[in-house]
Amino acid sequence: MADCLNKCYDAVEKRIGAVFSRYGRFVARNPWKIIIIGILINGLLSIGMLRLNVVIDVQRVYTPIGSQASKDSDKLSDIFPDMSGSNFIGYQMPNFGRYGEVIVIPKSGNILDGVFLTQLIELYNLLLSIETSDDNGRTVTLNEICARFHGTCSIDGDIFVDTQFISDINSSNPIPFPYYNHASRGQIYYEQLIGGVNISLNNLVSAKMLIMRVNLRTDTEYFSETAKNWQNSFLSQIKEYSSNHFDIAFSHSDSLSEELNENVSGDILIFSITFTIMITYACVATMTARCDVVGQRSNLGFAGVIAAGLAIVSAFGLGSACGVEFVSIVGVVPFLIIGIGVDDMFMLMSGITSTNYADDVETRVGETMRTSGVSITITSLTDLLAFAAGASSIFLSVRNFCIYCGIAVVFCYINQATIFIACIAVNEKRTAENRHYASCFKVKTPSEEGTKNCYMLCCTGRKPKNQSESESYLDKLPKLLLPKIILPSPAKIIILVLFAGYLGVSIFGVTQMEQGIELKNLVAKTSYYYEYRDHLDNNFPLGTPLSIVFDRPLAYSDATVQANIDTLLSNLKSENTVQDNLEINWLSEYKKDTTNYNDATEQNFISGLQKFLIIPSNTRFRNDVVINYSNTSITASRVHLISESIKQSQEQGKFMLRMREVVSHSPLSVFAFSPAFLFYEQYVAILSQTLQTVGIAVAMVFFVTCIFMPHPLLLLYITTTVAMITLGIFGFLSFLDLTLSAITMIHIIMSIGFSVDFAAHICHGYMISSGANRNEKMKSGIERSGAPIFHGAISSLLGVVMLAAAKSYIFYSFFQVMSLVITFGILHALFLLPVILSLIGPSAQGMGSKVDIKLEDEKDRPNTKQNETGAHVPLSDLGREESSVSPATHIWTVVKSDDSFDRKGLT
């Protein structure tokens, strides 16, 4: 059975490898044409960035597309017209509207202070005086664009600067809570406008802070756009304001989106530093240990990073040209792709150093693509399919991030397989012609010159004779240390025990994982919005206005209909998440009006209702009832409740679902809505969406692995490794104080691709290596793939390490999770998988590479001799059979067949 599986794997490997080998030979014959064409195509695609469309609306980007809340919001807008220009009431809005808001914190510690309230009038007057310009340049005052109620600007919290309220404070009159009884305005509900309250006998004793909120008109496009301009004027003036009597924190309706975008845009500047670090590392890591101006490969390190950089601009250009909107989190794509590109670069360079140095350049490049080309194809495909799974997400941020990443992965692969492999061919032709690595002038070999050491170092050199001479010191490190660390039996036991502990810790972490995200964490701690949101979350009640909307015509004069409405409201208020002392109900208030109420017929009912709504004190109900043009039917209406203060995101999601469940049991056509539901939707959808996307991605990984590495054990090991790493990411989120959100969902999708990269490289290295037993085969696999995996991990870490200094939550959390992914990935690939493969991997009998890993130096080859070309030729028959081959025309390689070693002479 094992032989059959190995033969199947070998057959697939040979067929796929043959295709890549032919392609590699083609590139080696036409390197300059491919380089020039590749750069031109990348340059042309980058022009598409001129159409880059940046979207910063947090609500649109980080909440589910087409959610029930967004549909209900649209429905509400269609049913009830925007009355912000004449009869504005905040809790009736289908969204959060436009506003400028100030949290005022008195230095005395209590808002019930006459001196403080007198000084507060100064701030209130400042708000009223703020002007702006419309898009035509005309000066616009607040009075022109403010939302209006009772003919004046609607400013929440203006009660605190009202002369009656200040007089009551100065006279030490008790302040009723949560309603204040105003002589002309009636009862004013203010509970949501004060924070840090102290209540006694239904009277307000003290409060630490209050809110003043200027509401703006949105009933036409002109007013909505001009309101945006006013918000900017508000922000610039309020930032300069200060008082000796109180401190302030402030925000407006677009603050979160703007601050998030500003932080991300600022942090993108870090990429220039990261790009420099990556080029430096790539050049150093590819610098050969042998001091030689011909054999140096640092120019290839530079070329590999440039190829990855070109992939990034091409992806952004193509994505923009196709109309894919650029969301803030796409800003981390360059950091991700530069790591993937450099990983592929090191794998290809490992492939060229493992080839036979006696072969011509065309053969060696073909052999590189046969081995390493297949390896980067596997990892690129799995990365692409993982992002393809994420592209189906209902979150715009996740979807667009994955689209941009998927495109970038494709171009990264294409550039490495064209531009970079062509650069390898050019470099190999240069060394074959004994040319200087920088100037490309031909130089003399060291043997042709005498004693000038400095001259020999700078101006002489020769082609490397073997793999050892081509490698850098960093290349040698993994294969020297890892086999000694992981292959002894005691070490294997310790490694297995440690990974069992890792699984246990990860599972525990999953049980502690929370969903959702605190909005203040999306911006830097130095942001004005962070301070504002911190005060709001920690001091003010987070009660949510809840609208119960009856969206179909009903016979409201019918006692049965009224009973159904009363029953529904009673059921809702019986929930412990809904306040039972607050109900804004036009029907119940109308029924109390004995003068106008008449339910004899529906026509009488509507006629009396219209008279009821004309009364000034009942104007707040006018927006809650929609009567048809013929005044014969009430086509829609709504009633308002308010929730208790719910601060945990998961509880907020449950509250939304529970409200929908309760109203679904009513025989009436009704739905529950709150603008906050637009954000609550993500708390409900995020877990199922993440698990679904991860499941699809893992299935795709399994599919790709099945095609390129059709061995059941490899399928099992790679899929299990991906699952273990993903479990670790889920589990360690809680240890990093991260929650499961649309942002970390992206990180988890990304981790799948990286997990496969590491696992596939080591498994593929194992399968194409030779050895008398599993330990020897694994040792050869580490020698072949250990260095590229090591370099890939280090370069990926260098690619994100600068993000540790990022201001934005998006970039910093990316750094945290990416560090976990790389750490877990390299530990699984270089410790756990080698142990598993050395114990119960596919049998040692199978296909090795055409040229197996070469030993470090001549003393390790007692039965071979190195000729003038650098090739090792056999001096004996290696214990099998006699053979006499001229070392000048043939070399020997040991190639595994089914049950024995065959020696094959290669011309």
Rosetta blueprint (number, residue, H / E / L):
1 M L
2 A H
3 D H
4 C H
5 L H
6 N H
7 K H
8 C H
9 Y H
10 D H
11 A H
12 V H
13 E H
14 K H
15 R H
16 I H
17 G H
18 A H
19 V H
20 F H
21 S H
22 R H
23 Y H
24 G H
25 R H
26 F H
27 V H
28 A H
29 R H
30 N L
31 P H
32 W H
33 K H
34 I H
35 I H
36 I H
37 I H
38 G H
39 I H
40 L H
41 I H
42 N H
43 G H
44 L H
45 L H
46 S H
47 I H
48 G H
49 M H
50 L H
51 R H
52 L L
53 N L
54 V E
55 V E
56 I L
57 D L
58 V H
59 Q H
60 R H
61 V H
62 Y H
63 T L
64 P E
65 I L
66 G L
67 S L
68 Q H
69 A H
70 S H
71 K H
72 D H
73 S H
74 D H
75 K H
76 L H
77 S H
78 D H
79 I H
80 F L
81 P L
82 D L
83 M L
84 S L
85 G L
86 S L
87 N L
88 F L
89 I L
90 G H
91 Y H
92 Q H
93 M L
94 P L
95 N L
96 F L
97 G L
98 R E
99 Y E
100 G E
101 E E
102 V E
103 I E
104 V E
105 I E
106 P E
107 K L
108 S L
109 G L
110 N L
111 I L
112 L L
113 D L
114 G H
115 V H
116 F H
117 L H
118 T H
119 Q H
120 L H
121 I H
122 E H
123 L H
124 Y H
125 N H
126 L H
127 L H
128 L H
129 S H
130 I L
131 E E
132 T E
133 S E
134 D L
135 D L
136 N L
137 G L
138 R L
139 T E
140 V E
141 T E
142 L H
143 N H
144 E H
145 I H
146 C E
147 A L
148 R E
149 F E
150 H L
151 G L
152 T E
153 C E
154 S L
155 I E
156 D E
157 G L
158 D H
159 I H
160 F H
161 V H
162 D L
163 T H
164 Q H
165 F H
166 I H
167 S H
168 D H
169 I H
170 N H
171 S L
172 S L
173 N L
174 P L
175 I L
176 P E
177 F L
178 P L
179 Y E
180 Y E
181 N E
182 H E
183 A L
184 S L
185 R L
186 G E
187 Q E
188 I E
189 Y E
190 Y L
191 E H
192 Q H
193 L H
194 I E
195 G E
196 G L
197 V L
198 N E
199 I E
200 S E
201 L L
202 N L
203 N E
204 L E
205 V E
206 S E
207 A L
208 K L
209 M E
210 L E
211 I E
212 M E
213 R E
214 V E
215 N E
216 L E
217 R L
218 T L
219 D L
220 T L
221 E H
222 Y H
223 F H
224 S H
225 E H
226 T H
227 A H
228 K H
229 N H
230 W H
231 Q H
232 N H
233 S H
234 F H
235 L H
236 S H
237 Q H
238 I H
239 K H
240 E L
241 Y L
242 S L
243 S L
244 N L
245 H L
246 F E
247 D E
248 I E
249 A E
250 F E
251 S E
252 H E
253 S L
254 D L
255 S H
256 L H
257 S H
258 E H
259 E H
260 L H
261 N H
262 E H
263 N H
264 V H
265 S H
266 G H
267 D H
268 I L
269 L L
270 I H
271 F H
272 S H
273 I H
274 T H
275 F H
276 T H
277 I H
278 M H
279 I H
280 T H
281 Y H
282 A H
283 C H
284 V H
285 A H
286 T L
287 M L
288 T L
289 A L
290 R L
291 C L
292 D L
293 V L
294 V L
295 G L
296 Q L
297 R L
298 S H
299 N H
300 L H
301 G H
302 F H
303 A H
304 G H
305 V H
306 I H
307 A H
308 A H
309 G H
310 L H
311 A H
312 I H
313 V H
314 S H
315 A H
316 F H
317 G H
318 L H
319 G H
320 S H
321 A H
322 C L
323 G L
324 V L
325 E L
326 F E
327 V E
328 S H
329 I H
330 V H
331 G H
332 V H
333 V H
334 P H
335 F H
336 L H
337 I H
338 I H
339 G H
340 I H
341 G H
342 V H
343 D H
344 D H
345 M H
346 F H
347 M H
348 L H
349 M H
350 S H
351 G H
352 I H
353 T H
354 S L
355 T L
356 N L
357 Y L
358 A L
359 D L
360 D L
361 V H
362 E H
363 T H
364 R H
365 V H
366 G H
367 E H
368 T H
369 M H
370 R H
371 T H
372 S H
373 G H
374 V H
375 S H
376 I H
377 T H
378 I H
379 T H
380 S H
381 L H
382 T H
383 D H
384 L H
385 L H
386 A H
387 F H
388 A H
389 A H
390 G H
391 A L
392 S L
393 S L
394 I L
395 F E
396 L H
397 S H
398 V H
399 R H
400 N H
401 F H
402 C H
403 I H
404 Y H
405 C H
406 G H
407 I H
408 A H
409 V H
410 V H
411 F H
412 C H
413 Y H
414 I H
415 N H
416 Q H
417 A H
418 T H
419 I H
420 F H
421 I H
422 A H
423 C H
424 I H
425 A H
426 V H
427 N H
428 E H
429 K H
430 R H
431 T H
432 A H
433 E L
434 N L
435 R E
436 H L
437 Y L
438 A L
439 S L
440 C L
441 F L
442 K E
443 V L
444 K E
445 T L
446 P H
447 S H
448 E H
449 E L
450 G L
451 T L
452 K L
453 N H
454 C H
455 Y H
456 M H
457 L H
458 C H
459 C H
460 T E
461 G L
462 R L
463 K L
464 P L
465 K L
466 N L
467 Q H
468 S H
469 E H
470 S H
471 E L
472 S L
473 Y H
474 L H
475 D H
476 K H
477 L H
478 P H
479 K H
480 L H
481 L H
482 L H
483 P H
484 K H
485 I H
486 I H
487 L L
488 P L
489 S H
490 P H
491 A H
492 K H
493 I H
494 I H
495 I H
496 L H
497 V H
498 L H
499 F H
500 A H
501 G H
502 Y H
503 L H
504 G H
505 V H
506 S H
507 I H
508 F H
509 G H
510 V H
511 T H
512 Q H
513 M L
514 E L
515 Q E
516 G L
517 I L
518 E L
519 L H
520 K H
521 N H
522 L H
523 V L
524 A L
525 K L
526 T L
527 S L
528 Y H
529 Y H
530 Y H
531 E H
532 Y H
533 R H
534 D H
535 H H
536 L H
537 D H
538 N H
539 N H
540 F L
541 P L
542 L L
543 G L
544 T L
545 P E
546 L E
547 S E
548 I E
549 V E
550 F E
551 D L
552 R L
553 P L
554 L E
555 A L
556 Y L
557 S L
558 D L
559 A H
560 T H
561 V H
562 Q H
563 A H
564 N H
565 I H
566 D H
567 T H
568 L H
569 L H
570 S H
571 N H
572 L H
573 K H
574 S L
575 E L
576 N L
577 T L
578 V E
579 Q L
580 D L
581 N L
582 L L
583 E L
584 I E
585 N L
586 W H
587 L H
588 S H
589 E H
590 Y H
591 K H
592 K H
593 D L
594 T L
595 T L
596 N L
597 Y L
598 N L
599 D L
600 A L
601 T L
602 E H
603 Q H
604 N H
605 F H
606 I H
607 S H
608 G H
609 L H
610 Q H
611 K H
612 F H
613 L H
614 I H
615 I L
616 P H
617 S H
618 N H
619 T H
620 R H
621 F H
622 R H
623 N H
624 D H
625 V E
626 V E
627 I E
628 N L
629 Y L
630 S L
631 N L
632 T L
633 S L
634 I E
635 T E
636 A E
637 S E
638 R E
639 V E
640 H E
641 L E
642 I E
643 S E
644 E L
645 S L
646 I L
647 K L
648 Q L
649 S H
650 Q H
651 E H
652 Q H
653 G H
654 K H
655 F H
656 M H
657 L H
658 R H
659 M H
660 R H
661 E H
662 V H
663 V H
664 S H
665 H L
666 S L
667 P L
668 L L
669 S L
670 V E
671 F E
672 A E
673 F E
674 S L
675 P L
676 A L
677 F H
678 L H
679 F H
680 Y H
681 E H
682 Q H
683 Y H
684 V H
685 A H
686 I H
687 L H
688 S H
689 Q H
690 T H
691 L H
692 Q H
693 T H
694 V H
695 G H
696 I H
697 A H
698 V H
699 A H
700 M H
701 V H
702 F H
703 F H
704 V H
705 T H
706 C H
707 I H
708 F H
709 M L
710 P L
711 H L
712 P H
713 L H
714 L H
715 L H
716 L H
717 Y H
718 I H
719 T H
720 T H
721 T H
722 V H
723 A H
724 M H
725 I H
726 T H
727 L H
728 G H
729 I H
730 F H
731 G H
732 F H
733 L H
734 S H
735 F H
736 L H
737 D L
738 L L
739 T L
740 L E
741 S L
742 A H
743 I H
744 T H
745 M H
746 I H
747 H H
748 I H
749 I H
750 M H
751 S H
752 I H
753 G H
754 F H
755 S H
756 V H
757 D H
758 F H
759 A H
760 A H
761 H H
762 I H
763 C H
764 H H
765 G H
766 Y H
767 M H
768 I L
769 S L
770 S L
771 G L
772 A L
773 N L
774 R H
775 N H
776 E H
777 K H
778 M H
779 K H
780 S H
781 G H
782 I H
783 E H
784 R H
785 S H
786 G H
787 A H
788 P H
789 I H
790 F H
791 H H
792 G H
793 A H
794 I H
795 S H
796 S H
797 L H
798 L H
799 G H
800 V H
801 V H
802 M H
803 L H
804 A H
805 A H
806 A L
807 K L
808 S L
809 Y H
810 I H
811 F H
812 Y H
813 S H
814 F H
815 F H
816 Q H
817 V H
818 M H
819 S H
820 L H
821 V H
822 I H
823 T H
824 F H
825 G H
826 I H
827 L H
828 H H
829 A H
830 L H
831 F H
832 L H
833 L H
834 P H
835 V H
836 I H
837 L H
838 S H
839 L H
840 I H
841 G L
842 P L
843 S L
844 A L
845 Q L
846 G L
847 M L
848 G L
849 S L
850 K L
851 V L
852 D L
853 I L
854 K L
855 L L
856 E L
857 D L
858 E H
859 K H
860 D H
861 R L
862 P L
863 N L
864 T E
865 K E
866 Q E
867 N L
868 E L
869 T L
870 G L
871 A L
872 H E
873 V E
874 P E
875 L L
876 S L
877 D L
878 L L
879 G L
880 R L
881 E L
882 E L
883 S L
884 S L
885 V L
886 S L
887 P L
888 A L
889 T L
890 H L
891 I E
892 W E
893 T E
894 V E
895 V E
896 K E
897 S L
898 D L
899 D L
900 S L
901 F E
902 D E
903 R E
904 K E
905 G E
906 L E
907 T L
